[in-house]
Structures are given as C-alpha cells and as structure tokens.
C-alpha cells in the first residue's frame, strides 16, 4: 500500500481510472450474464412444458385409445425432437411401461411413476429438474388423454432439455462478454493515459507532494515579507492575503470563503484609476491604522485577459519620517552654516567698529540682532508642535540668507496634540515643499516676500503660504509629477506633486489663487480623530 502511494500522479490516475472502469465493466458483465442465464433457464422450462403439452395433444396419441404401437409413438417422438430442437422425449402408458425413450433398450420396460405421478393421478402439468436421463436435464411433464367423450388419462409424456446445452450457451455468451470487456478495458487504458497526461499538464508537471511543498514555501515566503500582498478578482473579492496585508488592512484572517471585498479597505476608484500609473504600474498612497502605505497595483492575466489584481502594500511611515527628519536636519545644517557665516561677518563688522571706536554703531548692530531673535520667538510663540516649529525656524533662516522677507502671521496657532507620526510626517512634507516652492518663486523679485499662516478650527487644519512671485502659466499642470517652471533636471517637478499626494492621503483639499500679483496656496486638512485630543 505504501509503495502504491509513492508512485507518480499519472500512474495513480491511470490505475484508479483503469480499476474503476474494469470494475464497472466486470460488474455489468456479471449482471448481464446472470440475467441471460435466468432467461435461458426460463426459456428452457417454457419450451419443454409447451412441447410436452403439444405432444400430448397430437391426434395420433389422443385418438389411438392406447399407446401399444411403440414404433409409431417412437417415430412421432423422434420427429418432434428433430423439428423442435429438443434433446429427448419419453412417453409412458398408464401402467408405467415406456413406449418411447431416447435409449432404445428402455422401450418396453417399466418405470415407476415418481415426479410424473401428479400428471398420471391429477392430470397436472409440471416442470422438474432431474439427472436420471443420460445427464442433468429440465423436463416438462404433461398427461395424455384418450377418448372422445369420456376422456381418461392414458399416459404421460415427458420432454427433456439437457442443462449442458444451456451451459454451452452461457459459456458462448461469456466468451463474447470477455472479448467485449477486454476491448473496453483496452480502450480505457488509453483513455486513462490521456486523462493522466491532461491532469499532469494542468499541474505543470508537478506531483501533489511537490505542489503542496511549493504552496507551503510560497506561504512561508509571503508571510515573512514586510510588504502586504493582496490578490483579488475583477469583482473585488479577496483571493489571497498574506500576514502583513491582514495587519495593514485589519482584515479577517479567515477571509477565505467569506466573499470579503478589497473595496471595503481600498477604494475601487483608486485601484482602477489608470491616471496614477508609471511605466504600466499603478500606484497610490493610503492611510490605514495610522500608517502611510504605498500601494502598487498589478493586473492578473489569465489566457490573455485581465482576471483580477495584485496589490503590494508597503509601509512608508518610517521611511517618510526619516526622510522628513533628514530634510529638517539638512535644512538646519544649511541654516547653521549660513548663520555661522553671517555671525562671522557680524563679528568682523563689530571688530572694525571697535577699532574705529564707533560704539553707537556697535550698539545698533547688537540691537538689530536681538530684535531679530525676538521676532523669531514672537512669531513662533503659538506654534507648539516641536517638529513644525523646528521646520519653520529652518525655513526662516533659509529665507533670511536669501534676503527674503519671511513672515509668520501673528494669528498662527498650532497646538501639540500628540498627533500620529504619519500626520506629522505628512504635514512636514506639505509645509516644507510649499515654503521651498515659494522661496524659489520669489528668488528673482526685487522685494521678495513670503507669508505663512497655520491654524486649526472645528477639527480642520488650515495652512496658507503666499508669495509675490511670478505665479504659474498653467495652473492645471503644477501638481503633476515632473512638472516644473524652474528647469528640466531630474530632481525637479516633485515638490508640489508630493504636496498634493500627502493632502489627498489625509483626505484634505488644496486651492491655488492668483490675486494682486500674489500666489496663494491654501490647504485644508481634517484632523478629527488624528490626535490625542482631537
């Protein structure tokens, strides 16, 4: 049994199919043979009884009055045997003397009434199985009546049919069934071979154990990935989820057989939006469970037609946070370098004024520096979130280095409400890119000026960045990836795209206006449920 289980899938299929077909053919053959045998025996019984009745009513026997003419009776019996394919006919008179018998020496002898006694006494017709005549036979027994008016039993006729003749017919039928069954089994062999090859081709030539091992290895590999993998059909029903995808989407682990739809976790519009594609691959960002997740969508094809989608989910929260921190650190580093250079210049100025004994000028320089520091503190007084405050200080220093008037609206207000990391990261990206865009826009202006405003109310955060730069020629194109008014370098054209991507990620809105030679970006972001107190 163990050796059978170790054979190939093709051999198993061949063996099972061949065995089942053989069992069916043999069972049907046995049933047919049994039915035919019963039919043969039934026909033999009817034929012998009918023949016995026919002989008993022959005029030569009925009108003779007695059965003394043995030769005549024997001639009649032999003629009937020849014409009706009977094996033997035995006729006895009333006293039991045999007047016709297949064995000539038995004619004229007496035979006691036994199984044929009912025919002699009661005139009954019957069928019997006996082996006392040459070989086992089926005999039909009928009484012979003599006389015209007062009919009396003058004897008994017995017609026999050898059972060996029936067995010969059954054996002939068996030979036919064997040939037919062998032909069916032979054909079944080729059918099973074809079916086995077909199944093997459908399994790509792999054995069941190999398929099981591949599926286990695939599941182990997918489960070990940090990226979430989701497969769905065209209707959106989830076909497969790995452990990371279940965690990212907070989906049920027993999704199989429950018709769980991916659209309950990710908008169908995002999945089918071809405008968000790059080199044939669609991608977008979503937020789930406080994580910033980049989703890559690939189409599943079957026989050249789209059969579903495969979504790869990548947690970009830590990467975005690190990128934003690096961006802030880089800005602070540049600012410190600029400040260091500026302070050196101021120290050289003070040193020169000291040599010239221009003490009043020294006092003016120091007061100017103190006023600048007080202005920073005053403008940032109501900005309590440390990451945003650090970013604004860096941007203010960057603007000061470029001799740009960077003003933070005195009505600005932003409390530290323990916002989720993904929210702070997105806000840093939005604010940083809007201010950088404004700094570059006003770089060539005679009196460059940037106004920044931030505040939250009724669960919404409003961010405004306004500059007096030249504005945009094509307002509808500015948020597209790669679009830039400042050059064609590969690194350009991503700032405002990152802004709109993060605004949409947070389900917010952005508006651009151009009034009185000023360009204003206004961002509205819902903050309900995103902070510790909101």
C-alpha positions as CSV (number, residue, x, y, z in Angstrom):
1,X,0.0,0.0,0.0
2,X,2.8,2.4,0.9
3,X,4.6,1.6,-2.4
4,X,1.4,2.4,-4.3
5,X,1.1,5.8,-2.6
6,X,4.6,6.6,-3.6
7,X,4.0,6.3,-7.3
8,X,3.6,9.3,-9.6
9,X,0.3,11.1,-10.0
10,X,0.0,9.9,-13.6
11,X,0.4,6.3,-12.5
12,X,-2.2,6.8,-9.7
13,X,-4.7,8.3,-12.1
14,X,-4.1,5.5,-14.7
15,X,-4.5,2.8,-12.0
16,X,-7.6,4.3,-10.4
17,X,-9.4,5.0,-13.7
18,X,-8.5,1.6,-15.2
19,X,-9.6,-0.1,-12.0
20,X,-12.9,1.7,-11.8
21,X,-13.7,1.1,-15.5
22,X,-12.7,-2.5,-15.1
23,X,-14.9,-2.9,-12.1
24,X,-17.8,-1.3,-13.9
25,X,-17.3,-3.5,-17.0
26,X,-16.9,-6.7,-15.0
27,X,-19.9,-5.8,-12.8
28,X,-22.1,-5.1,-15.8
29,X,-20.9,-8.3,-17.5
30,X,-21.7,-10.4,-14.4
31,X,-25.1,-8.9,-14.1
32,X,-25.8,-9.4,-17.8
33,X,-24.5,-13.0,-17.7
34,X,-26.7,-13.8,-14.6
35,X,-29.7,-12.2,-16.3
36,X,-29.0,-14.2,-19.5
37,X,-28.7,-17.4,-17.6
38,X,-32.0,-16.9,-15.9
39,X,-33.5,-16.1,-19.2
40,X,-32.1,-19.3,-20.8
41,X,-33.4,-21.5,-18.0
42,X,-36.8,-19.8,-18.1
43,X,-37.0,-20.3,-21.9
44,X,-36.0,-23.9,-21.5
45,X,-38.7,-24.5,-18.9
46,X,-41.4,-22.9,-21.0
47,X,-40.2,-24.7,-24.1
48,X,-40.1,-28.2,-22.5
49,X,-43.6,-27.7,-20.9
50,X,-45.1,-26.3,-24.1
51,X,-43.5,-29.2,-26.1
52,X,-44.9,-31.8,-23.7
53,X,-48.4,-30.2,-24.0
54,X,-48.1,-30.2,-27.8
55,X,-47.1,-33.8,-28.0
56,X,-49.8,-34.9,-25.5
57,X,-52.5,-33.4,-27.8
58,X,-51.3,-35.0,-31.0
59,X,-54.2,-36.8,-32.7
60,X,-52.2,-39.9,-33.2
61,X,-51.8,-40.2,-29.4
62,X,-55.2,-39.0,-28.4
63,X,-57.3,-40.9,-30.9
64,X,-55.3,-44.1,-30.7
65,X,-57.0,-45.1,-27.5
66,X,-53.9,-46.7,-26.2
67,X,-50.1,-46.5,-26.5
68,X,-49.4,-50.1,-27.7
69,X,-47.9,-49.1,-31.0
70,X,-44.4,-48.4,-29.8
71,X,-42.9,-47.9,-33.2
72,X,-45.5,-45.3,-34.2
73,X,-45.0,-43.4,-30.9
74,X,-41.3,-43.5,-31.2
75,X,-41.4,-42.1,-34.7
76,X,-43.6,-39.3,-33.6
77,X,-41.2,-38.5,-30.7
78,X,-38.1,-38.5,-32.9
79,X,-39.8,-36.3,-35.5
80,X,-40.7,-33.8,-32.8
81,X,-37.2,-33.8,-31.4
82,X,-35.8,-33.1,-34.8
83,X,-38.1,-30.3,-35.6
84,X,-38.1,-28.5,-32.3
85,X,-34.5,-28.9,-31.1
86,X,-35.5,-31.0,-28.0
87,X,-33.0,-33.4,-26.5
88,X,-35.3,-36.3,-25.7
89,X,-39.0,-37.3,-25.4
90,X,-40.2,-40.1,-23.0
91,X,-43.7,-41.4,-23.3
92,X,-45.2,-43.9,-20.7
93,X,-48.6,-45.5,-20.7
94,X,-50.9,-45.5,-17.7
95,X,-49.2,-48.6,-16.1
96,X,-45.7,-47.1,-16.5
97,X,-44.5,-49.0,-19.5
98,X,-42.1,-46.9,-21.6
99,X,-43.3,-46.7,-25.2
100,X,-40.8,-44.0,-26.3
101,X,-37.3,-43.4,-25.0
102,X,-34.0,-41.9,-26.3
103,X,-32.4,-45.2,-25.3
104,X,-34.0,-47.9,-27.4
105,X,-33.3,-50.7,-24.9
106,X,-35.5,-49.0,-22.4
107,X,-38.6,-49.2,-24.6
108,X,-41.0,-51.8,-23.4
109,X,-39.6,-51.7,-19.8
110,X,-41.5,-50.3,-16.9
111,X,-40.6,-47.2,-14.9
112,X,-42.3,-46.3,-11.7
113,X,-44.1,-43.0,-11.5
114,X,-42.2,-40.5,-9.4
115,X,-42.0,-36.9,-10.4
116,X,-44.6,-37.5,-13.1
117,X,-47.1,-39.1,-10.7
118,X,-49.1,-35.9,-10.4
119,X,-49.7,-35.9,-14.1
120,X,-50.9,-39.6,-14.1
121,X,-53.1,-39.1,-11.0
122,X,-54.3,-35.5,-11.2
123,X,-53.7,-34.6,-14.8
124,X,-51.3,-31.8,-13.7
125,X,-48.8,-30.1,-15.9
126,X,-45.3,-29.6,-14.3
127,X,-41.7,-28.9,-14.7
128,X,-38.9,-30.8,-13.0
129,X,-35.1,-30.9,-12.8
130,X,-33.7,-34.4,-12.9
131,X,-30.4,-36.3,-13.6
132,X,-31.8,-39.8,-14.2
133,X,-31.9,-39.4,-18.0
134,X,-28.5,-39.6,-19.6
135,X,-27.4,-36.2,-18.0
136,X,-29.0,-33.5,-15.9
137,X,-32.0,-32.1,-17.7
138,X,-35.1,-29.9,-17.4
139,X,-38.2,-31.8,-18.2
140,X,-41.7,-30.7,-19.0
141,X,-44.4,-33.2,-17.9
142,X,-47.9,-33.4,-19.4
143,X,-50.7,-36.1,-19.2
144,X,-52.1,-37.8,-22.3
145,X,-55.9,-38.0,-22.6
146,X,-57.6,-40.6,-24.7
147,X,-61.2,-41.0,-25.8
148,X,-63.7,-38.6,-27.4
149,X,-66.4,-38.1,-24.8
150,X,-65.2,-39.7,-21.6
151,X,-61.6,-38.7,-21.7
152,X,-59.2,-40.6,-19.5
153,X,-55.5,-40.4,-18.8
154,X,-53.8,-43.0,-20.9
155,X,-50.2,-42.0,-20.2
156,X,-47.7,-39.3,-19.6
157,X,-45.3,-37.5,-21.9
158,X,-42.0,-36.0,-20.7
159,X,-39.9,-33.7,-22.9
160,X,-36.3,-33.0,-21.8
161,X,-33.8,-30.3,-22.4
162,X,-30.2,-31.0,-21.3
163,X,-28.8,-28.4,-18.9
164,X,-25.4,-28.8,-20.7
165,X,-27.0,-27.1,-23.7
166,X,-27.9,-24.1,-21.5
167,X,-24.4,-24.1,-20.0
168,X,-22.9,-24.1,-23.5
169,X,-25.0,-21.1,-24.5
170,X,-23.9,-19.3,-21.3
171,X,-20.3,-20.1,-22.0
172,X,-20.6,-18.8,-25.5
173,X,-22.1,-15.6,-24.1
174,X,-19.3,-15.4,-21.5
175,X,-16.7,-15.6,-24.3
176,X,-18.5,-12.7,-26.0
177,X,-18.5,-10.7,-22.8
178,X,-14.8,-11.4,-22.2
179,X,-13.9,-10.1,-25.7
180,X,-16.1,-7.0,-25.3
181,X,-14.8,-6.3,-21.8
182,X,-11.2,-6.8,-22.9
183,X,-11.9,-4.3,-25.7
184,X,-13.4,-1.8,-23.3
185,X,-10.5,-2.2,-20.8
186,X,-8.0,-1.8,-23.6
187,X,-9.7,1.4,-24.8
188,X,-10.0,2.5,-21.1
189,X,-6.2,2.1,-20.8
190,X,-5.6,4.7,-23.5
191,X,-8.3,7.0,-22.0
192,X,-6.7,6.8,-18.6
193,X,-3.3,7.6,-20.1
194,X,-4.7,10.6,-21.9
195,X,-6.5,11.8,-18.8
196,X,-3.4,11.3,-16.7
197,X,-1.3,13.3,-19.1
198,X,-4.0,16.0,-19.2
199,X,-4.1,16.3,-15.4
200,X,-0.3,16.4,-15.3
201,X,-0.2,19.2,-17.8
202,X,-2.8,21.1,-15.8
203,X,-0.5,20.8,-12.7
204,X,2.5,21.9,-14.8
205,X,4.1,18.5,-14.4
206,X,4.3,18.7,-10.6
207,X,3.4,15.9,-8.3
208,X,0.9,16.6,-5.4
209,X,3.7,16.5,-2.9
210,X,5.6,19.0,-4.9
211,X,2.6,21.2,-5.3
212,X,2.0,21.0,-1.5
213,X,5.6,21.9,-0.8
214,X,5.5,24.8,-3.3
215,X,2.3,26.2,-1.7
216,X,3.8,25.8,1.8
217,X,7.1,27.5,0.7
218,X,5.1,30.3,-1.0
219,X,3.1,30.9,2.1
220,X,6.2,30.9,4.3
221,X,7.9,33.4,1.9
222,X,4.9,35.7,1.6
223,X,4.3,35.5,5.4
224,X,7.9,36.6,6.1
225,X,7.6,39.7,3.9
226,X,7.1,43.1,5.4
227,X,5.2,44.1,2.3
228,X,1.5,43.2,2.2
229,X,0.3,41.1,-0.7
230,X,-3.4,41.1,-1.7
231,X,-4.9,39.3,-4.7
232,X,-8.5,39.9,-5.8
233,X,-10.7,39.0,-8.8
234,X,-12.4,41.5,-11.0
235,X,-15.4,41.8,-8.7
236,X,-13.1,42.8,-5.9
237,X,-13.4,39.6,-3.9
238,X,-10.2,38.8,-2.0
239,X,-8.4,35.7,-3.2
240,X,-5.3,35.9,-1.1
241,X,-3.9,37.9,1.8
242,X,-0.5,37.4,3.5
243,X,0.1,38.2,7.2
244,X,1.4,41.7,6.5
245,X,-1.7,42.6,4.4
246,X,-4.0,41.3,7.1
247,X,-2.2,43.5,9.6
248,X,-2.1,46.6,7.4
249,X,-5.8,46.4,6.4
250,X,-7.0,45.0,9.7
251,X,-8.8,42.3,7.5
252,X,-10.2,39.0,9.0
253,X,-7.7,36.1,8.9
254,X,-10.5,33.7,7.9
255,X,-11.3,35.7,4.7
256,X,-11.4,32.6,2.5
257,X,-15.0,31.6,1.5
258,X,-16.5,34.7,3.1
259,X,-16.5,36.9,-0.1
260,X,-14.6,39.7,1.6
261,X,-14.2,42.6,-0.8
262,X,-11.0,44.6,-1.1
263,X,-13.2,47.6,-1.8
264,X,-14.1,47.6,1.9
265,X,-10.5,48.6,2.6
266,X,-9.2,50.3,-0.5
267,X,-11.3,52.5,-2.8
268,X,-12.2,50.8,-6.1
269,X,-11.7,54.1,-7.8
270,X,-8.0,54.1,-6.7
271,X,-7.5,50.6,-7.9
272,X,-8.9,51.2,-11.3
273,X,-7.5,54.8,-11.8
274,X,-5.1,54.4,-14.8
275,X,-4.0,58.1,-14.4
276,X,-2.0,57.0,-11.4
277,X,0.3,54.8,-13.4
278,X,4.0,54.9,-14.2
279,X,5.6,52.5,-16.7
280,X,2.4,50.5,-16.8
281,X,2.2,50.1,-13.0
282,X,-0.5,51.9,-11.0
283,X,0.4,53.1,-7.5
284,X,-1.1,55.4,-4.9
285,X,-0.9,56.1,-1.2
286,X,-3.4,55.3,1.5
287,X,-3.6,55.6,5.3
288,X,-4.6,52.6,7.4
289,X,-4.3,52.2,11.2
290,X,-2.0,55.2,11.5
291,X,0.4,54.1,8.8
292,X,1.3,55.7,5.5
293,X,1.1,52.9,2.9
294,X,2.2,53.0,-0.7
295,X,0.0,50.6,-2.8
296,X,1.3,49.2,-6.1
297,X,-1.3,47.6,-8.4
298,X,-0.5,45.0,-11.0
299,X,-3.1,43.3,-13.2
300,X,-3.6,39.5,-13.1
301,X,-4.0,37.9,-16.5
302,X,-5.5,34.5,-17.5
303,X,-5.4,33.5,-21.1
304,X,-4.5,37.0,-22.2
305,X,-7.4,38.6,-20.4
306,X,-7.5,40.5,-17.1
307,X,-8.7,38.2,-14.3
308,X,-8.0,40.3,-11.3
309,X,-5.4,42.5,-9.5
310,X,-2.4,42.0,-7.2
311,X,-1.8,44.8,-4.7
312,X,1.5,45.2,-2.9
313,X,1.3,47.3,0.3
314,X,4.5,48.9,1.6
315,X,4.6,50.7,4.9
316,X,6.3,54.1,4.2
317,X,5.7,55.6,7.6
318,X,9.2,55.1,9.0
319,X,10.8,56.0,5.7
320,X,8.7,59.2,5.3
321,X,9.5,60.1,8.9
322,X,13.2,59.5,8.3
323,X,13.2,61.5,5.0
324,X,11.4,64.4,6.7
325,X,13.8,64.3,9.6
326,X,16.8,64.3,7.3
327,X,15.2,67.1,5.3
328,X,14.8,69.1,8.5
329,X,18.3,68.2,9.7
330,X,19.7,69.2,6.3
331,X,17.9,72.5,6.4
332,X,19.1,73.1,9.9
333,X,22.6,72.3,8.9
334,X,22.5,74.6,6.0
335,X,21.0,77.3,8.3
336,X,23.7,76.8,10.9
337,X,26.3,77.1,8.2
338,X,24.7,80.2,6.9
339,X,24.3,81.6,10.4
340,X,27.9,80.8,11.1
341,X,29.0,82.7,8.0
342,X,26.6,85.6,8.9
343,X,27.8,85.8,12.5
344,X,31.4,85.9,11.3
345,X,30.5,88.8,9.1
346,X,28.8,90.5,12.1
347,X,31.9,89.8,14.3
348,X,34.1,91.3,11.7
349,X,31.8,94.3,11.5
350,X,31.8,94.7,15.3
351,X,35.6,94.3,15.3
352,X,36.0,97.0,12.8
353,X,33.7,99.3,14.6
354,X,35.6,98.7,17.8
355,X,38.9,99.8,16.2
356,X,37.1,102.8,14.9
357,X,35.6,103.4,18.4
358,X,32.1,103.6,16.8
359,X,30.4,102.4,19.9
360,X,26.9,103.7,18.9
361,X,27.1,101.7,15.7
362,X,28.1,98.6,17.6
363,X,25.0,99.1,19.9
364,X,22.8,99.4,16.8
365,X,24.1,96.1,15.3
366,X,23.6,94.2,18.5
367,X,20.1,95.7,19.0
368,X,19.2,94.6,15.4
369,X,20.4,91.1,16.1
370,X,18.4,90.9,19.4
371,X,15.3,92.3,17.6
372,X,15.7,89.5,15.0
373,X,15.8,86.8,17.7
374,X,12.8,88.4,19.5
375,X,10.9,88.4,16.2
376,X,11.6,84.6,15.8
377,X,10.3,83.9,19.3
378,X,7.3,86.1,18.9
379,X,6.3,84.6,15.5
380,X,6.7,81.1,16.8
381,X,5.2,81.6,20.2
382,X,1.9,79.9,19.3
383,X,3.5,77.1,17.3
384,X,3.8,74.4,20.0
385,X,4.4,71.3,17.9
386,X,8.2,70.9,18.0
387,X,8.7,69.3,14.6
388,X,6.7,72.0,12.8
389,X,8.5,74.7,14.9
390,X,11.9,73.4,14.0
391,X,11.0,73.2,10.4
392,X,9.7,76.9,10.3
393,X,12.9,78.1,12.1
394,X,15.0,76.3,9.4
395,X,12.9,77.9,6.6
396,X,13.0,81.3,8.2
397,X,16.8,81.2,8.3
398,X,17.0,79.9,4.7
399,X,14.8,82.8,3.6
400,X,16.9,85.3,5.7
401,X,20.1,84.0,3.9
402,X,18.5,84.8,0.6
403,X,17.3,88.2,1.8
404,X,13.7,87.1,1.6
405,X,11.1,88.6,3.9
406,X,9.6,85.6,5.6
407,X,6.6,86.5,7.7
408,X,4.7,84.2,10.0
409,X,1.2,85.5,10.6
410,X,0.8,86.6,14.2
411,X,-2.6,84.8,14.2
412,X,-0.9,81.5,13.5
413,X,-1.6,78.8,16.1
414,X,-0.8,75.1,16.3
415,X,-1.1,73.2,19.5
416,X,0.8,70.0,20.2
417,X,-2.0,67.4,20.4
418,X,0.2,64.2,20.2
419,X,-0.6,63.7,16.6
420,X,0.2,60.4,15.0
421,X,3.6,60.2,13.3
422,X,2.0,59.7,9.9
423,X,0.1,63.0,10.3
424,X,3.2,65.0,11.4
425,X,5.2,63.5,8.6
426,X,2.6,64.5,6.0
427,X,2.4,68.0,7.5
428,X,6.2,68.4,7.3
429,X,6.2,67.3,3.7
430,X,3.3,69.7,2.8
431,X,4.7,72.8,4.7
432,X,8.3,72.2,3.6
433,X,7.6,71.8,-0.1
434,X,5.1,74.8,-0.2
435,X,7.7,77.1,1.5
436,X,10.6,75.8,-0.7
437,X,8.4,76.4,-3.7
438,X,7.7,79.9,-2.5
439,X,11.3,80.7,-1.8
440,X,12.3,79.6,-5.3
441,X,9.4,81.5,-6.8
442,X,10.4,84.9,-5.3
443,X,14.1,84.5,-5.8
444,X,14.3,87.0,-8.6
445,X,11.8,89.5,-7.3
446,X,13.0,93.0,-6.2
447,X,11.3,92.8,-2.8
448,X,10.7,89.1,-2.2
449,X,8.1,88.3,0.5
450,X,6.5,85.1,1.8
451,X,3.6,85.0,4.2
452,X,2.9,81.8,6.2
453,X,-0.2,81.0,8.2
454,X,-1.4,77.9,10.2
455,X,-4.3,77.4,12.5
456,X,-6.9,74.8,13.3
457,X,-10.6,75.1,14.0
458,X,-13.7,72.8,14.1
459,X,-11.5,69.7,13.5
460,X,-9.8,71.2,10.4
461,X,-6.2,72.4,9.9
462,X,-5.6,75.3,7.6
463,X,-2.2,76.1,6.0
464,X,-1.6,79.1,3.9
465,X,1.6,80.0,2.0
466,X,1.5,83.2,0.0
467,X,4.3,84.8,-2.1
468,X,4.8,87.7,-4.5
469,X,6.5,85.6,-7.2
470,X,5.5,85.5,-10.9
471,X,2.9,82.7,-10.5
472,X,2.2,79.8,-12.9
473,X,1.4,79.8,-16.5
474,X,-0.6,76.5,-16.4
475,X,-2.4,76.1,-13.1
476,X,-3.8,72.7,-14.0
477,X,-0.4,71.2,-14.5
478,X,1.5,72.3,-11.4
479,X,0.6,69.3,-9.3
480,X,1.6,66.7,-11.9
481,X,4.7,64.7,-11.3
482,X,7.7,66.0,-13.2
483,X,6.1,69.5,-13.9
484,X,8.4,72.4,-13.1
485,X,8.8,76.0,-14.1
486,X,12.4,76.2,-13.0
487,X,14.2,73.7,-15.2
488,X,14.3,70.2,-16.6
489,X,16.7,68.5,-14.1
490,X,15.5,65.1,-12.9
491,X,15.1,66.2,-9.3
492,X,12.7,69.0,-10.2
493,X,8.9,68.7,-10.5
494,X,8.3,66.6,-7.4
495,X,7.7,69.2,-4.7
496,X,4.1,70.1,-5.5
497,X,3.3,66.6,-6.6
498,X,4.4,65.4,-3.1
499,X,2.2,68.2,-1.6
500,X,-1.0,67.1,-3.4
501,X,-0.2,63.4,-2.8
502,X,0.0,64.0,1.0
503,X,-3.0,66.2,1.0
504,X,-5.1,63.6,-0.7
505,X,-3.6,61.0,1.6
506,X,-5.1,62.9,4.5
507,X,-8.4,63.4,2.7
508,X,-7.8,67.1,2.5
509,X,-8.1,69.8,-0.1
510,X,-5.8,72.3,-1.7
511,X,-6.6,75.5,-3.6
512,X,-4.4,77.9,-5.6
513,X,-5.2,81.5,-6.3
514,X,-3.5,84.4,-8.1
515,X,-4.7,87.8,-6.9
516,X,-2.9,91.2,-6.9
517,X,0.3,89.8,-8.1
518,X,0.4,87.2,-5.3
519,X,0.1,83.5,-5.4
520,X,-1.6,81.8,-2.5
521,X,-1.7,78.1,-1.7
522,X,-4.5,77.1,0.8
523,X,-4.5,73.6,2.3
524,X,-7.5,72.3,4.4
525,X,-6.9,69.0,6.3
526,X,-9.4,67.2,8.6
527,X,-7.8,66.5,11.9
528,X,-10.7,64.8,13.8
529,X,-9.5,61.6,15.4
530,X,-5.9,62.1,14.3
531,X,-4.5,63.5,17.6
532,X,-4.5,62.6,21.2
533,X,-7.2,65.2,22.0
534,X,-8.8,65.8,18.6
